[in-house]
């Protein structure tokens, strides 16, 4: 599974996912200040699941359709 891990999730989760064989892209390695809409767009473009602790993502997904 391809996963984009948001900054608030933590390195331990990133490490565990990678150890399980998942394709992990930590947002901290890309741009930790990337706006939520751009995070979601990148995940969609790359076919990645977004793992986040940010409650705003649910509303953003709803608005973006």
PDB file of N, CA, C and O in Angstrom, chain B, residues numbered from 101:
ATOM      1  N   UNK B 101       0.850  -1.166   0.000  1.00  0.00           N
ATOM      2  CA  UNK B 101       0.000   0.000   0.000  1.00  0.00           C
ATOM      3  C   UNK B 101       0.902   1.236   0.000  1.00  0.00           C
ATOM      4  O   UNK B 101       1.949   1.255   0.648  1.00  0.00           O
ATOM      5  N   UNK B 102       0.484   2.256  -0.728  1.00  0.00           N
ATOM      6  CA  UNK B 102       1.214   3.520  -0.778  1.00  0.00           C
ATOM      7  C   UNK B 102       0.568   4.484   0.213  1.00  0.00           C
ATOM      8  O   UNK B 102      -0.636   4.734   0.159  1.00  0.00           O
ATOM      9  N   UNK B 103       1.381   5.019   1.115  1.00  0.00           N
ATOM     10  CA  UNK B 103       0.865   5.859   2.193  1.00  0.00           C
ATOM     11  C   UNK B 103       1.643   7.162   2.269  1.00  0.00           C
ATOM     12  O   UNK B 103       2.874   7.164   2.246  1.00  0.00           O
ATOM     13  N   UNK B 104       0.916   8.273   2.359  1.00  0.00           N
ATOM     14  CA  UNK B 104       1.517   9.571   2.641  1.00  0.00           C
ATOM     15  C   UNK B 104       1.217   9.851   4.115  1.00  0.00           C
ATOM     16  O   UNK B 104       0.055   9.978   4.501  1.00  0.00           O
ATOM     17  N   UNK B 105       2.259   9.947   4.930  1.00  0.00           N
ATOM     18  CA  UNK B 105       2.094  10.104   6.374  1.00  0.00           C
ATOM     19  C   UNK B 105       2.299  11.567   6.748  1.00  0.00           C
ATOM     20  O   UNK B 105       3.367  12.138   6.529  1.00  0.00           O
ATOM     21  N   UNK B 106       1.255  12.157   7.316  1.00  0.00           N
ATOM     22  CA  UNK B 106       1.292  13.555   7.737  1.00  0.00           C
ATOM     23  C   UNK B 106       2.228  13.718   8.937  1.00  0.00           C
ATOM     24  O   UNK B 106       2.520  12.756   9.648  1.00  0.00           O
ATOM     25  N   UNK B 107       2.684  14.931   9.144  1.00  0.00           N
ATOM     26  CA  UNK B 107       3.678  15.242  10.171  1.00  0.00           C
ATOM     27  C   UNK B 107       3.235  14.830  11.574  1.00  0.00           C
ATOM     28  O   UNK B 107       4.050  14.316  12.340  1.00  0.00           O
ATOM     29  N   UNK B 108       1.983  15.038  11.928  1.00  0.00           N
ATOM     30  CA  UNK B 108       1.515  14.767  13.283  1.00  0.00           C
ATOM     31  C   UNK B 108       1.408  13.301  13.648  1.00  0.00           C
ATOM     32  O   UNK B 108       1.190  12.976  14.816  1.00  0.00           O
ATOM     33  N   UNK B 109       1.553  12.414  12.691  1.00  0.00           N
ATOM     34  CA  UNK B 109       1.381  10.984  12.954  1.00  0.00           C
ATOM     35  C   UNK B 109       2.562  10.411  13.728  1.00  0.00           C
ATOM     36  O   UNK B 109       2.368   9.626  14.656  1.00  0.00           O
ATOM     37  N   UNK B 110       3.755  10.784  13.369  1.00  0.00           N
ATOM     38  CA  UNK B 110       4.928  10.341  14.123  1.00  0.00           C
ATOM     39  C   UNK B 110       5.799   9.345  13.378  1.00  0.00           C
ATOM     40  O   UNK B 110       5.331   8.563  12.551  1.00  0.00           O
ATOM     41  N   UNK B 111       7.085   9.405  13.705  1.00  0.00           N
ATOM     42  CA  UNK B 111       8.079   8.559  13.038  1.00  0.00           C
ATOM     43  C   UNK B 111       7.903   7.083  13.351  1.00  0.00           C
ATOM     44  O   UNK B 111       8.200   6.233  12.512  1.00  0.00           O
ATOM     45  N   UNK B 112       7.421   6.765  14.554  1.00  0.00           N
ATOM     46  CA  UNK B 112       7.255   5.350  14.919  1.00  0.00           C
ATOM     47  C   UNK B 112       6.266   4.667  13.972  1.00  0.00           C
ATOM     48  O   UNK B 112       6.478   3.521  13.575  1.00  0.00           O
ATOM     49  N   UNK B 113       5.203   5.357  13.615  1.00  0.00           N
ATOM     50  CA  UNK B 113       4.210   4.801  12.689  1.00  0.00           C
ATOM     51  C   UNK B 113       4.824   4.668  11.298  1.00  0.00           C
ATOM     52  O   UNK B 113       4.629   3.655  10.626  1.00  0.00           O
ATOM     53  N   UNK B 114       5.564   5.688  10.866  1.00  0.00           N
ATOM     54  CA  UNK B 114       6.237   5.630   9.560  1.00  0.00           C
ATOM     55  C   UNK B 114       7.159   4.414   9.492  1.00  0.00           C
ATOM     56  O   UNK B 114       7.150   3.670   8.511  1.00  0.00           O
ATOM     57  N   UNK B 115       7.947   4.226  10.537  1.00  0.00           N
ATOM     58  CA  UNK B 115       8.904   3.122  10.595  1.00  0.00           C
ATOM     59  C   UNK B 115       8.189   1.778  10.570  1.00  0.00           C
ATOM     60  O   UNK B 115       8.602   0.864   9.857  1.00  0.00           O
ATOM     61  N   UNK B 116       7.120   1.657  11.344  1.00  0.00           N
ATOM     62  CA  UNK B 116       6.365   0.408  11.401  1.00  0.00           C
ATOM     63  C   UNK B 116       5.751   0.081  10.043  1.00  0.00           C
ATOM     64  O   UNK B 116       5.837  -1.055   9.579  1.00  0.00           O
ATOM     65  N   UNK B 117       5.134   1.072   9.408  1.00  0.00           N
ATOM     66  CA  UNK B 117       4.520   0.847   8.093  1.00  0.00           C
ATOM     67  C   UNK B 117       5.565   0.390   7.076  1.00  0.00           C
ATOM     68  O   UNK B 117       5.326  -0.542   6.309  1.00  0.00           O
ATOM     69  N   UNK B 118       6.713   1.046   7.075  1.00  0.00           N
ATOM     70  CA  UNK B 118       7.787   0.674   6.149  1.00  0.00           C
ATOM     71  C   UNK B 118       8.273  -0.750   6.432  1.00  0.00           C
ATOM     72  O   UNK B 118       8.547  -1.508   5.502  1.00  0.00           O
ATOM     73  N   UNK B 119       8.378  -1.111   7.704  1.00  0.00           N
ATOM     74  CA  UNK B 119       8.817  -2.455   8.078  1.00  0.00           C
ATOM     75  C   UNK B 119       7.816  -3.521   7.630  1.00  0.00           C
ATOM     76  O   UNK B 119       8.187  -4.676   7.423  1.00  0.00           O
ATOM     77  N   UNK B 120       6.565  -3.137   7.481  1.00  0.00           N
ATOM     78  CA  UNK B 120       5.523  -4.056   7.010  1.00  0.00           C
ATOM     79  C   UNK B 120       5.506  -4.154   5.483  1.00  0.00           C
ATOM     80  O   UNK B 120       4.710  -4.899   4.912  1.00  0.00           O
ATOM     81  N   UNK B 121       6.390  -3.397   4.828  1.00  0.00           N
ATOM     82  CA  UNK B 121       6.517  -3.479   3.377  1.00  0.00           C
ATOM     83  C   UNK B 121       5.737  -2.438   2.592  1.00  0.00           C
ATOM     84  O   UNK B 121       5.645  -2.521   1.367  1.00  0.00           O
ATOM     85  N   UNK B 122       5.173  -1.458   3.291  1.00  0.00           N
ATOM     86  CA  UNK B 122       4.406  -0.420   2.609  1.00  0.00           C
ATOM     87  C   UNK B 122       5.328   0.651   2.035  1.00  0.00           C
ATOM     88  O   UNK B 122       6.425   0.879   2.545  1.00  0.00           O
ATOM     89  N   UNK B 123       4.876   1.298   0.981  1.00  0.00           N
ATOM     90  CA  UNK B 123       5.588   2.403   0.343  1.00  0.00           C
ATOM     91  C   UNK B 123       5.200   3.673   1.105  1.00  0.00           C
ATOM     92  O   UNK B 123       4.139   4.249   0.864  1.00  0.00           O
ATOM     93  N   UNK B 124       6.058   4.099   2.016  1.00  0.00           N
ATOM     94  CA  UNK B 124       5.752   5.206   2.925  1.00  0.00           C
ATOM     95  C   UNK B 124       6.446   6.483   2.463  1.00  0.00           C
ATOM     96  O   UNK B 124       7.655   6.500   2.230  1.00  0.00           O
ATOM     97  N   UNK B 125       5.664   7.544   2.336  1.00  0.00           N
ATOM     98  CA  UNK B 125       6.201   8.865   2.019  1.00  0.00           C
ATOM     99  C   UNK B 125       5.874   9.788   3.191  1.00  0.00           C
ATOM    100  O   UNK B 125       4.747  10.272   3.298  1.00  0.00           O
ATOM    101  N   UNK B 126       6.849  10.037   4.072  1.00  0.00           N
ATOM    102  CA  UNK B 126       6.606  10.945   5.194  1.00  0.00           C
ATOM    103  C   UNK B 126       6.562  12.391   4.696  1.00  0.00           C
ATOM    104  O   UNK B 126       7.472  12.842   4.001  1.00  0.00           O
ATOM    105  N   UNK B 127       5.521  13.095   5.048  1.00  0.00           N
ATOM    106  CA  UNK B 127       5.394  14.492   4.641  1.00  0.00           C
ATOM    107  C   UNK B 127       6.550  15.324   5.189  1.00  0.00           C
ATOM    108  O   UNK B 127       6.947  16.315   4.576  1.00  0.00           O
ATOM    109  N   UNK B 128       7.088  14.927   6.333  1.00  0.00           N
ATOM    110  CA  UNK B 128       8.223  15.660   6.914  1.00  0.00           C
ATOM    111  C   UNK B 128       9.420  15.670   5.967  1.00  0.00           C
ATOM    112  O   UNK B 128      10.252  16.574   6.042  1.00  0.00           O
ATOM    113  N   UNK B 129       9.523  14.676   5.075  1.00  0.00           N
ATOM    114  CA  UNK B 129      10.625  14.609   4.111  1.00  0.00           C
ATOM    115  C   UNK B 129      10.327  15.381   2.834  1.00  0.00           C
ATOM    116  O   UNK B 129      11.232  15.631   2.037  1.00  0.00           O
ATOM    117  N   UNK B 130       9.075  15.759   2.631  1.00  0.00           N
ATOM    118  CA  UNK B 130       8.668  16.485   1.431  1.00  0.00           C
ATOM    119  C   UNK B 130       8.633  17.976   1.738  1.00  0.00           C
ATOM    120  O   UNK B 130       9.460  18.743   1.244  1.00  0.00           O
ATOM    121  N   UNK B 131       7.670  18.376   2.558  1.00  0.00           N
ATOM    122  CA  UNK B 131       7.522  19.762   3.005  1.00  0.00           C
ATOM    123  C   UNK B 131       6.521  19.761   4.150  1.00  0.00           C
ATOM    124  O   UNK B 131       5.314  19.699   3.913  1.00  0.00           O
ATOM    125  N   UNK B 132       6.999  19.830   5.380  1.00  0.00           N
ATOM    126  CA  UNK B 132       6.100  19.752   6.532  1.00  0.00           C
ATOM    127  C   UNK B 132       5.076  20.883   6.596  1.00  0.00           C
ATOM    128  O   UNK B 132       4.100  20.786   7.341  1.00  0.00           O
ATOM    129  N   UNK B 133       5.281  21.943   5.834  1.00  0.00           N
ATOM    130  CA  UNK B 133       4.339  23.080   5.844  1.00  0.00           C
ATOM    131  C   UNK B 133       3.405  23.077   4.637  1.00  0.00           C
ATOM    132  O   UNK B 133       2.702  24.059   4.397  1.00  0.00           O
ATOM    133  N   UNK B 134       3.392  21.995   3.884  1.00  0.00           N
ATOM    134  CA  UNK B 134       2.544  21.899   2.698  1.00  0.00           C
ATOM    135  C   UNK B 134       1.074  22.039   3.103  1.00  0.00           C
ATOM    136  O   UNK B 134       0.617  21.347   4.013  1.00  0.00           O
ATOM    137  N   UNK B 135       0.331  22.927   2.437  1.00  0.00           N
ATOM    138  CA  UNK B 135      -1.094  23.093   2.768  1.00  0.00           C
ATOM    139  C   UNK B 135      -1.874  21.785   2.567  1.00  0.00           C
ATOM    140  O   UNK B 135      -1.544  20.979   1.698  1.00  0.00           O
ATOM    141  N   UNK B 136      -2.899  21.596   3.377  1.00  0.00           N
ATOM    142  CA  UNK B 136      -3.687  20.360   3.340  1.00  0.00           C
ATOM    143  C   UNK B 136      -4.204  20.025   1.946  1.00  0.00           C
ATOM    144  O   UNK B 136      -4.169  18.864   1.539  1.00  0.00           O
ATOM    145  N   UNK B 137      -4.682  21.022   1.213  1.00  0.00           N
ATOM    146  CA  UNK B 137      -5.215  20.771  -0.132  1.00  0.00           C
ATOM    147  C   UNK B 137      -4.131  20.206  -1.050  1.00  0.00           C
ATOM    148  O   UNK B 137      -4.415  19.343  -1.881  1.00  0.00           O
ATOM    149  N   UNK B 138      -2.905  20.680  -0.910  1.00  0.00           N
ATOM    150  CA  UNK B 138      -1.805  20.172  -1.732  1.00  0.00           C
ATOM    151  C   UNK B 138      -1.395  18.767  -1.302  1.00  0.00           C
ATOM    152  O   UNK B 138      -1.006  17.944  -2.131  1.00  0.00           O
ATOM    153  N   UNK B 139      -1.484  18.500   0.000  1.00  0.00           N
ATOM    154  CA  UNK B 139      -1.200  17.152   0.506  1.00  0.00           C
ATOM    155  C   UNK B 139      -2.185  16.169  -0.119  1.00  0.00           C
ATOM    156  O   UNK B 139      -1.792  15.118  -0.624  1.00  0.00           O
ATOM    157  N   UNK B 140      -3.454  16.519  -0.079  1.00  0.00           N
ATOM    158  CA  UNK B 140      -4.486  15.646  -0.632  1.00  0.00           C
ATOM    159  C   UNK B 140      -4.326  15.483  -2.142  1.00  0.00           C
ATOM    160  O   UNK B 140      -4.478  14.377  -2.660  1.00  0.00           O
ATOM    161  N   UNK B 141      -4.022  16.559  -2.846  1.00  0.00           N
ATOM    162  CA  UNK B 141      -3.821  16.484  -4.298  1.00  0.00           C
ATOM    163  C   UNK B 141      -2.660  15.566  -4.650  1.00  0.00           C
ATOM    164  O   UNK B 141      -2.751  14.768  -5.583  1.00  0.00           O
ATOM    165  N   UNK B 142      -1.572  15.681  -3.902  1.00  0.00           N
ATOM    166  CA  UNK B 142      -0.416  14.825  -4.172  1.00  0.00           C
ATOM    167  C   UNK B 142      -0.757  13.362  -3.912  1.00  0.00           C
ATOM    168  O   UNK B 142      -0.390  12.482  -4.691  1.00  0.00           O
ATOM    169  N   UNK B 143      -1.456  13.111  -2.822  1.00  0.00           N
ATOM    170  CA  UNK B 143      -1.846  11.738  -2.499  1.00  0.00           C
ATOM    171  C   UNK B 143      -2.732  11.154  -3.598  1.00  0.00           C
ATOM    172  O   UNK B 143      -2.549  10.004  -3.999  1.00  0.00           O
ATOM    173  N   UNK B 144      -3.677  11.930  -4.078  1.00  0.00           N
ATOM    174  CA  UNK B 144      -4.554  11.463  -5.155  1.00  0.00           C
ATOM    175  C   UNK B 144      -3.763  11.192  -6.430  1.00  0.00           C
ATOM    176  O   UNK B 144      -3.972  10.177  -7.096  1.00  0.00           O
ATOM    177  N   UNK B 145      -2.858  12.103  -6.763  1.00  0.00           N
ATOM    178  CA  UNK B 145      -2.034  11.972  -7.967  1.00  0.00           C
ATOM    179  C   UNK B 145      -1.182  10.702  -7.914  1.00  0.00           C
ATOM    180  O   UNK B 145      -0.998  10.027  -8.927  1.00  0.00           O
ATOM    181  N   UNK B 146      -0.663  10.384  -6.721  1.00  0.00           N
ATOM    182  CA  UNK B 146       0.249   9.248  -6.571  1.00  0.00           C
ATOM    183  C   UNK B 146      -0.451   7.971  -6.111  1.00  0.00           C
ATOM    184  O   UNK B 146       0.195   6.939  -5.929  1.00  0.00           O
ATOM    185  N   UNK B 147      -1.767   8.037  -5.924  1.00  0.00           N
ATOM    186  CA  UNK B 147      -2.510   6.862  -5.470  1.00  0.00           C
ATOM    187  C   UNK B 147      -2.168   6.450  -4.053  1.00  0.00           C
ATOM    188  O   UNK B 147      -2.082   5.262  -3.743  1.00  0.00           O
ATOM    189  N   UNK B 148      -1.971   7.450  -3.187  1.00  0.00           N
ATOM    190  CA  UNK B 148      -1.592   7.182  -1.799  1.00  0.00           C
ATOM    191  C   UNK B 148      -2.742   7.424  -0.833  1.00  0.00           C
ATOM    192  O   UNK B 148      -3.553   8.330  -1.025  1.00  0.00           O
ATOM    193  N   UNK B 149      -2.798   6.615   0.189  1.00  0.00           N
ATOM    194  CA  UNK B 149      -3.683   6.833   1.314  1.00  0.00           C
ATOM    195  C   UNK B 149      -3.044   7.914   2.184  1.00  0.00           C
ATOM    196  O   UNK B 149      -1.828   7.910   2.374  1.00  0.00           O
ATOM    197  N   UNK B 150      -3.838   8.832   2.711  1.00  0.00           N
ATOM    198  CA  UNK B 150      -3.304   9.862   3.610  1.00  0.00           C
ATOM    199  C   UNK B 150      -3.549   9.420   5.041  1.00  0.00           C
ATOM    200  O   UNK B 150      -4.687   9.161   5.433  1.00  0.00           O
ATOM    201  N   UNK B 151      -2.484   9.334   5.816  1.00  0.00           N
ATOM    202  CA  UNK B 151      -2.599   9.031   7.234  1.00  0.00           C
ATOM    203  C   UNK B 151      -2.303  10.325   7.987  1.00  0.00           C
ATOM    204  O   UNK B 151      -1.206  10.876   7.892  1.00  0.00           O
ATOM    205  N   UNK B 152      -3.298  10.800   8.739  1.00  0.00           N
ATOM    206  CA  UNK B 152      -3.158  12.085   9.415  1.00  0.00           C
ATOM    207  C   UNK B 152      -3.897  12.084  10.743  1.00  0.00           C
ATOM    208  O   UNK B 152      -4.785  11.262  10.969  1.00  0.00           O
ATOM    209  N   UNK B 153      -3.534  12.992  11.602  1.00  0.00           N
ATOM    210  CA  UNK B 153      -4.244  13.231  12.859  1.00  0.00           C
ATOM    211  C   UNK B 153      -5.056  14.518  12.745  1.00  0.00           C
ATOM    212  O   UNK B 153      -5.716  14.923  13.702  1.00  0.00           O
ATOM    213  N   UNK B 154      -5.011  15.152  11.594  1.00  0.00           N
ATOM    214  CA  UNK B 154      -5.649  16.447  11.342  1.00  0.00           C
ATOM    215  C   UNK B 154      -7.131  16.253  11.029  1.00  0.00           C
ATOM    216  O   UNK B 154      -7.479  15.673  10.000  1.00  0.00           O
ATOM    217  N   UNK B 155      -7.991  16.727  11.900  1.00  0.00           N
ATOM    218  CA  UNK B 155      -9.441  16.567  11.734  1.00  0.00           C
ATOM    219  C   UNK B 155      -9.978  17.320  10.518  1.00  0.00           C
ATOM    220  O   UNK B 155     -11.047  16.980  10.012  1.00  0.00           O
ATOM    221  N   UNK B 156      -9.264  18.324  10.045  1.00  0.00           N
ATOM    222  CA  UNK B 156      -9.722  19.131   8.911  1.00  0.00           C
ATOM    223  C   UNK B 156      -9.760  18.354   7.596  1.00  0.00           C
ATOM    224  O   UNK B 156     -10.443  18.771   6.660  1.00  0.00           O
ATOM    225  N   UNK B 157      -9.050  17.249   7.507  1.00  0.00           N
ATOM    226  CA  UNK B 157      -9.000  16.508   6.253  1.00  0.00           C
ATOM    227  C   UNK B 157     -10.359  15.959   5.846  1.00  0.00           C
ATOM    228  O   UNK B 157     -10.671  15.925   4.655  1.00  0.00           O
ATOM    229  N   UNK B 158     -11.167  15.533   6.794  1.00  0.00           N
ATOM    230  CA  UNK B 158     -12.498  15.018   6.467  1.00  0.00           C
ATOM    231  C   UNK B 158     -13.335  16.050   5.741  1.00  0.00           C
ATOM    232  O   UNK B 158     -13.980  15.740   4.740  1.00  0.00           O
ATOM    233  N   UNK B 159     -13.328  17.265   6.237  1.00  0.00           N
ATOM    234  CA  UNK B 159     -14.077  18.349   5.596  1.00  0.00           C
ATOM    235  C   UNK B 159     -13.486  18.671   4.227  1.00  0.00           C
ATOM    236  O   UNK B 159     -14.223  18.918   3.272  1.00  0.00           O
ATOM    237  N   UNK B 160     -12.167  18.669   4.132  1.00  0.00           N
ATOM    238  CA  UNK B 160     -11.501  18.963   2.862  1.00  0.00           C
ATOM    239  C   UNK B 160     -11.869  17.920   1.802  1.00  0.00           C
ATOM    240  O   UNK B 160     -12.161  18.273   0.659  1.00  0.00           O
ATOM    241  N   UNK B 161     -11.854  16.661   2.173  1.00  0.00           N
ATOM    242  CA  UNK B 161     -12.216  15.591   1.238  1.00  0.00           C
ATOM    243  C   UNK B 161     -13.663  15.768   0.794  1.00  0.00           C
ATOM    244  O   UNK B 161     -13.976  15.601  -0.385  1.00  0.00           O
ATOM    245  N   UNK B 162     -14.535  16.102   1.722  1.00  0.00           N
ATOM    246  CA  UNK B 162     -15.949  16.316   1.400  1.00  0.00           C
ATOM    247  C   UNK B 162     -16.105  17.463   0.396  1.00  0.00           C
ATOM    248  O   UNK B 162     -16.860  17.348  -0.570  1.00  0.00           O
ATOM    249  N   UNK B 163     -15.389  18.570   0.628  1.00  0.00           N
ATOM    250  CA  UNK B 163     -15.488  19.738  -0.262  1.00  0.00           C
ATOM    251  C   UNK B 163     -14.907  19.462  -1.638  1.00  0.00           C
ATOM    252  O   UNK B 163     -15.432  19.943  -2.642  1.00  0.00           O
ATOM    253  N   UNK B 164     -13.822  18.689  -1.693  1.00  0.00           N
ATOM    254  CA  UNK B 164     -13.162  18.416  -2.973  1.00  0.00           C
ATOM    255  C   UNK B 164     -13.914  17.357  -3.780  1.00  0.00           C
ATOM    256  O   UNK B 164     -13.667  17.185  -4.973  1.00  0.00           O
ATOM    257  N   UNK B 165     -14.825  16.659  -3.126  1.00  0.00           N
ATOM    258  CA  UNK B 165     -15.644  15.662  -3.830  1.00  0.00           C
ATOM    259  C   UNK B 165     -14.935  14.383  -3.975  1.00  0.00           C
ATOM    260  O   UNK B 165     -15.480  13.436  -4.543  1.00  0.00           O
TER     261      UNK B 165
END
